[in-house]
Amino acid sequence: MINKAVFIKWHDAQSVDDWTCPTEVVPKLAEVHTLGLILSEDDKMLTLALNRDMTNDNYSCFIHVPKSCIFFRKNVPLKYFK
């Protein structure tokens, strides 16, 4: 059973699919906010599960975020996941 949750703010790649003049292209990253259950973590990657099946203790909707992209992190109490 996963027993830790976290709220992170991180930067992700952003794309534009419109016809645009090169002089009007402004490179920028998307700011993403994610709340998830910590599935695994090492020095380079944080893997979160976004859903938990309480009946079977299964998880879904995994996201793998490079730690180098995270600029804010806060642990979240799990009192509602018992």
Protein Blocks (a to p, Z undefined) as FASTA:
>chain_A
ZZbdcddddddddddfbdcdfklpccdddddddddddfbdcfkbccddfbdcfklopaeh
iadddfklpcbdcdddfklmZZ
